[in-house]
Amino acid sequence: MQVNDSPSADSDHVDRVQAQWAAHQPDLDTSPIAVIARLGRLHAYVDSGLHTVFRQHGLTRQSWDILASLARVGPPHRMTPTDLHQALMRTAGAITHTLHRLEYAGLVERLPDEHDRRSLLVGLTPAGEALIARVAPLHLANERRMLDALGPEEQQVLAGLLRTLLISFENEQPVPDPVRSPAARPRVTEI
């Protein structure tokens, strides 16, 4: 069977997926696909759109997230690597790797924690602060552009629905387990 994946004005890929399921397994309730599959596909489009702006400034989504997290906490713009790891829901290894790259680029520095001599803090450098000041307005304009298909009221409704869903997940598990690579997943064996 040939699948028609060409978009039309009144349907999307998920509509076509649900129609295919309905044609071959009409008793199967595919209603969760309407939300979950759209969230997944939108994630890919949003990531691509965000990377367009970040790439122009030598950044990745992960490096932006670290710099923005440090900027948001206010002066002196410092956090522990553990706080960054928990706030950004990235693996500790991914945070460490990105911090090395940002430090090498002169955008962050590691400083001794005066309250805990065993710990280091990560802080924005003046160059990091300048980059954030320059990129933040462009980033937010890009996000606004990506939401242009929705009016202000629709954006508020969507934000409220997503908040409700996110709160339910956060109440169940404040920080999700990091997604592991396929090679690291346990094998399923047949009995």
C-alpha atoms as a printed R data frame, in Angstrom:
    type eleno elety resid chain resno       x       y      z
1   ATOM     1    CA   MET     A     1   0.000   0.000  0.000
2   ATOM     2    CA   GLN     A     2   1.324   3.432 -0.962
3   ATOM     3    CA   VAL     A     3   1.164   6.019  1.813
4   ATOM     4    CA   ASN     A     4   0.386   9.603  0.866
5   ATOM     5    CA   ASP     A     5   2.542  11.782  3.109
6   ATOM     6    CA   SER     A     6   1.988  15.022  1.226
7   ATOM     7    CA   PRO     A     7   0.667  17.684  3.589
8   ATOM     8    CA   SER     A     8  -2.704  19.304  3.071
9   ATOM     9    CA   ALA     A     9  -4.189  22.413  4.649
10  ATOM    10    CA   ASP     A    10  -6.592  20.510  6.895
11  ATOM    11    CA   SER     A    11  -4.552  17.470  7.958
12  ATOM    12    CA   ASP     A    12  -1.111  16.631  9.200
13  ATOM    13    CA   HIS     A    13   1.079  13.535  9.344
14  ATOM    14    CA   VAL     A    14  -0.538  12.407 12.604
15  ATOM    15    CA   ASP     A    15  -4.017  12.544 11.032
16  ATOM    16    CA   ARG     A    16  -2.741  10.219  8.304
17  ATOM    17    CA   VAL     A    17  -1.153   7.863 10.851
18  ATOM    18    CA   GLN     A    18  -4.418   7.630 12.784
19  ATOM    19    CA   ALA     A    19  -6.343   7.010  9.561
20  ATOM    20    CA   GLN     A    20  -3.966   4.164  8.678
21  ATOM    21    CA   TRP     A    21  -4.471   2.566 12.102
22  ATOM    22    CA   ALA     A    22  -8.252   3.005 11.811
23  ATOM    23    CA   ALA     A    23  -8.266   1.311  8.409
24  ATOM    24    CA   HIS     A    24  -6.345  -1.756  9.611
25  ATOM    25    CA   GLN     A    25  -7.235  -1.977 13.310
26  ATOM    26    CA   PRO     A    26 -10.472  -0.024 13.813
27  ATOM    27    CA   ASP     A    27 -10.904  -1.207 17.420
28  ATOM    28    CA   LEU     A    28  -7.546   0.254 18.483
29  ATOM    29    CA   ASP     A    29  -7.912   3.554 20.408
30  ATOM    30    CA   THR     A    30  -5.224   5.776 18.855
31  ATOM    31    CA   SER     A    31  -6.307   8.985 20.621
32  ATOM    32    CA   PRO     A    32  -3.014   9.325 22.579
33  ATOM    33    CA   ILE     A    33  -1.192   9.543 19.233
34  ATOM    34    CA   ALA     A    34  -3.030  12.798 18.536
35  ATOM    35    CA   VAL     A    35  -1.065  14.451 21.358
36  ATOM    36    CA   ILE     A    36   2.111  12.412 21.877
37  ATOM    37    CA   ALA     A    37   3.064  12.044 18.204
38  ATOM    38    CA   ARG     A    38   2.399  15.743 17.591
39  ATOM    39    CA   LEU     A    39   4.566  16.683 20.576
40  ATOM    40    CA   GLY     A    40   7.368  14.518 19.190
41  ATOM    41    CA   ARG     A    41   7.112  15.904 15.666
42  ATOM    42    CA   LEU     A    42   6.852  19.482 16.947
43  ATOM    43    CA   HIS     A    43   9.942  18.877 19.089
44  ATOM    44    CA   ALA     A    44  11.908  18.077 15.924
45  ATOM    45    CA   TYR     A    45  10.658  21.208 14.137
46  ATOM    46    CA   VAL     A    46  11.279  23.440 17.172
47  ATOM    47    CA   ASP     A    47  14.797  22.060 17.683
48  ATOM    48    CA   SER     A    48  15.596  22.691 14.029
49  ATOM    49    CA   GLY     A    49  14.251  26.246 14.255
50  ATOM    50    CA   LEU     A    50  16.197  26.971 17.428
51  ATOM    51    CA   HIS     A    51  19.425  25.571 16.001
52  ATOM    52    CA   THR     A    52  19.138  27.955 13.051
53  ATOM    53    CA   VAL     A    53  19.634  30.989 15.320
54  ATOM    54    CA   PHE     A    54  22.073  29.338 17.724
55  ATOM    55    CA   ARG     A    55  24.324  28.102 14.906
56  ATOM    56    CA   GLN     A    56  24.689  31.691 13.629
57  ATOM    57    CA   HIS     A    57  26.328  32.547 16.965
58  ATOM    58    CA   GLY     A    58  28.466  29.431 17.352
59  ATOM    59    CA   LEU     A    59  26.089  27.890 19.879
60  ATOM    60    CA   THR     A    60  24.145  24.677 20.286
61  ATOM    61    CA   ARG     A    61  20.857  24.270 22.104
62  ATOM    62    CA   GLN     A    62  22.726  22.750 25.025
63  ATOM    63    CA   SER     A    63  25.329  25.523 25.220
64  ATOM    64    CA   TRP     A    64  22.557  28.143 25.001
65  ATOM    65    CA   ASP     A    65  20.639  26.434 27.804
66  ATOM    66    CA   ILE     A    66  23.676  26.534 30.093
67  ATOM    67    CA   LEU     A    67  24.499  30.175 29.322
68  ATOM    68    CA   ALA     A    68  20.848  31.227 29.690
69  ATOM    69    CA   SER     A    69  20.536  29.346 33.003
70  ATOM    70    CA   LEU     A    70  23.554  31.189 34.368
71  ATOM    71    CA   ALA     A    71  22.227  34.529 33.116
72  ATOM    72    CA   ARG     A    72  18.762  33.966 34.626
73  ATOM    73    CA   VAL     A    73  20.028  33.416 38.167
74  ATOM    74    CA   GLY     A    74  21.280  36.994 38.224
75  ATOM    75    CA   PRO     A    75  24.609  38.357 39.409
76  ATOM    76    CA   PRO     A    76  27.113  36.915 39.972
77  ATOM    77    CA   HIS     A    77  25.688  34.420 37.390
78  ATOM    78    CA   ARG     A    78  27.001  31.269 39.059
79  ATOM    79    CA   MET     A    79  25.687  27.744 39.584
80  ATOM    80    CA   THR     A    80  27.129  24.379 40.471
81  ATOM    81    CA   PRO     A    81  27.436  21.804 37.680
82  ATOM    82    CA   THR     A    82  24.972  19.627 39.660
83  ATOM    83    CA   ASP     A    83  22.396  22.436 39.690
84  ATOM    84    CA   LEU     A    84  22.830  22.847 35.925
85  ATOM    85    CA   HIS     A    85  22.462  19.100 35.394
86  ATOM    86    CA   GLN     A    86  19.216  18.997 37.388
87  ATOM    87    CA   ALA     A    87  17.742  22.181 35.917
88  ATOM    88    CA   LEU     A    88  18.469  21.241 32.314
89  ATOM    89    CA   MET     A    89  17.606  17.528 32.504
90  ATOM    90    CA   ARG     A    90  20.804  16.572 30.704
91  ATOM    91    CA   THR     A    91  23.252  13.876 31.704
92  ATOM    92    CA   ALA     A    92  26.137  14.926 33.901
93  ATOM    93    CA   GLY     A    93  28.513  13.865 31.128
94  ATOM    94    CA   ALA     A    94  26.745  16.048 28.564
95  ATOM    95    CA   ILE     A    95  26.878  19.035 30.914
96  ATOM    96    CA   THR     A    96  30.585  18.450 31.600
97  ATOM    97    CA   HIS     A    97  31.376  18.188 27.882
98  ATOM    98    CA   THR     A    98  29.471  21.387 27.071
99  ATOM    99    CA   LEU     A    99  31.065  23.236 29.999
100 ATOM   100    CA   HIS     A   100  34.520  22.318 28.657
101 ATOM   101    CA   ARG     A   101  33.599  23.758 25.253
102 ATOM   102    CA   LEU     A   102  32.145  26.935 26.778
103 ATOM   103    CA   GLU     A   103  35.169  27.377 29.023
104 ATOM   104    CA   TYR     A   104  37.533  26.918 26.078
105 ATOM   105    CA   ALA     A   105  35.523  29.574 24.177
106 ATOM   106    CA   GLY     A   106  35.929  31.971 27.123
107 ATOM   107    CA   LEU     A   107  32.180  32.169 27.843
108 ATOM   108    CA   VAL     A   108  32.215  30.513 31.282
109 ATOM   109    CA   GLU     A   109  34.775  29.983 34.005
110 ATOM   110    CA   ARG     A   110  35.044  27.536 36.884
111 ATOM   111    CA   LEU     A   111  35.514  29.143 40.275
112 ATOM   112    CA   PRO     A   112  36.029  27.747 43.772
113 ATOM   113    CA   ASP     A   113  32.858  27.734 45.876
114 ATOM   114    CA   GLU     A   114  33.624  29.879 48.927
115 ATOM   115    CA   HIS     A   115  30.918  28.025 50.899
116 ATOM   116    CA   ASP     A   116  32.143  24.516 50.017
117 ATOM   117    CA   ARG     A   117  35.843  24.087 49.295
118 ATOM   118    CA   ARG     A   118  35.197  20.667 47.725
119 ATOM   119    CA   SER     A   119  32.973  22.178 45.039
120 ATOM   120    CA   LEU     A   120  33.357  24.409 42.010
121 ATOM   121    CA   LEU     A   121  30.945  26.934 40.598
122 ATOM   122    CA   VAL     A   122  30.419  27.724 36.934
123 ATOM   123    CA   GLY     A   123  30.103  31.429 36.170
124 ATOM   124    CA   LEU     A   124  29.517  33.570 33.124
125 ATOM   125    CA   THR     A   125  32.485  35.580 31.924
126 ATOM   126    CA   PRO     A   126  31.998  39.116 30.571
127 ATOM   127    CA   ALA     A   127  32.158  37.592 27.065
128 ATOM   128    CA   GLY     A   128  29.416  35.130 28.031
129 ATOM   129    CA   GLU     A   129  27.246  37.913 29.418
130 ATOM   130    CA   ALA     A   130  27.726  39.952 26.224
131 ATOM   131    CA   LEU     A   131  26.812  36.969 24.040
132 ATOM   132    CA   ILE     A   132  23.629  36.327 26.041
133 ATOM   133    CA   ALA     A   133  22.650  40.005 25.794
134 ATOM   134    CA   ARG     A   134  23.155  39.887 22.021
135 ATOM   135    CA   VAL     A   135  21.464  36.526 21.302
136 ATOM   136    CA   ALA     A   136  18.523  36.534 23.769
137 ATOM   137    CA   PRO     A   137  16.390  39.042 21.790
138 ATOM   138    CA   LEU     A   138  17.089  37.152 18.531
139 ATOM   139    CA   HIS     A   139  16.234  33.827 20.180
140 ATOM   140    CA   LEU     A   140  12.937  35.132 21.558
141 ATOM   141    CA   ALA     A   141  12.023  36.689 18.199
142 ATOM   142    CA   ASN     A   142  12.696  33.295 16.601
143 ATOM   143    CA   GLU     A   143  10.444  31.558 19.149
144 ATOM   144    CA   ARG     A   144   7.695  34.125 18.459
145 ATOM   145    CA   ARG     A   145   8.039  33.418 14.741
146 ATOM   146    CA   MET     A   146   7.645  29.689 15.348
147 ATOM   147    CA   LEU     A   147   4.381  30.346 17.221
148 ATOM   148    CA   ASP     A   148   2.935  32.715 14.585
149 ATOM   149    CA   ALA     A   149   0.340  30.128 13.473
150 ATOM   150    CA   LEU     A   150  -1.386  30.626 16.840
151 ATOM   151    CA   GLY     A   151  -2.986  33.831 18.035
152 ATOM   152    CA   PRO     A   152  -2.149  35.234 21.494
153 ATOM   153    CA   GLU     A   153  -5.184  33.603 23.132
154 ATOM   154    CA   GLU     A   154  -4.411  30.237 21.515
155 ATOM   155    CA   GLN     A   155  -0.835  30.475 22.745
156 ATOM   156    CA   GLN     A   156  -2.094  31.127 26.288
157 ATOM   157    CA   VAL     A   157  -4.474  28.154 26.138
158 ATOM   158    CA   LEU     A   158  -1.734  25.891 24.782
159 ATOM   159    CA   ALA     A   159   0.727  27.120 27.424
160 ATOM   160    CA   GLY     A   160  -1.839  26.379 30.150
161 ATOM   161    CA   LEU     A   161  -2.542  22.871 28.855
162 ATOM   162    CA   LEU     A   162   1.163  22.096 28.541
163 ATOM   163    CA   ARG     A   163   1.767  23.469 32.065
164 ATOM   164    CA   THR     A   164  -0.920  21.126 33.454
165 ATOM   165    CA   LEU     A   165   0.641  18.144 31.678
166 ATOM   166    CA   LEU     A   166   4.174  19.088 32.744
167 ATOM   167    CA   ILE     A   167   3.152  19.545 36.392
168 ATOM   168    CA   SER     A   168   1.688  16.038 36.407
169 ATOM   169    CA   PHE     A   169   4.999  14.625 35.114
170 ATOM   170    CA   GLU     A   170   7.098  16.735 37.511
171 ATOM   171    CA   ASN     A   171   4.976  15.647 40.472
172 ATOM   172    CA   GLU     A   172   5.496  12.015 39.519
173 ATOM   173    CA   GLN     A   173   9.240  12.327 38.854
174 ATOM   174    CA   PRO     A   174  10.914  15.762 39.353
175 ATOM   175    CA   VAL     A   175  13.812  14.983 37.004
176 ATOM   176    CA   PRO     A   176  13.397  12.196 34.439
177 ATOM   177    CA   ASP     A   177  16.050   9.576 33.915
178 ATOM   178    CA   PRO     A   178  18.305  10.590 31.033
179 ATOM   179    CA   VAL     A   179  17.579   8.860 27.760
180 ATOM   180    CA   ARG     A   180  20.313   6.369 27.124
181 ATOM   181    CA   SER     A   181  21.738   5.494 23.763
182 ATOM   182    CA   PRO     A   182  20.404   2.302 22.137
183 ATOM   183    CA   ALA     A   183  23.739   0.586 22.822
184 ATOM   184    CA   ALA     A   184  23.340   1.185 26.563
185 ATOM   185    CA   ARG     A   185  19.778  -0.172 26.764
186 ATOM   186    CA   PRO     A   186  19.265  -3.598 28.249
187 ATOM   187    CA   ARG     A   187  18.541  -6.365 25.781
188 ATOM   188    CA   VAL     A   188  15.146  -7.971 25.723
189 ATOM   189    CA   THR     A   189  15.414 -11.713 25.428
190 ATOM   190    CA   GLU     A   190  12.720 -14.066 24.263
191 ATOM   191    CA   ILE     A   191  11.667 -16.823 26.586
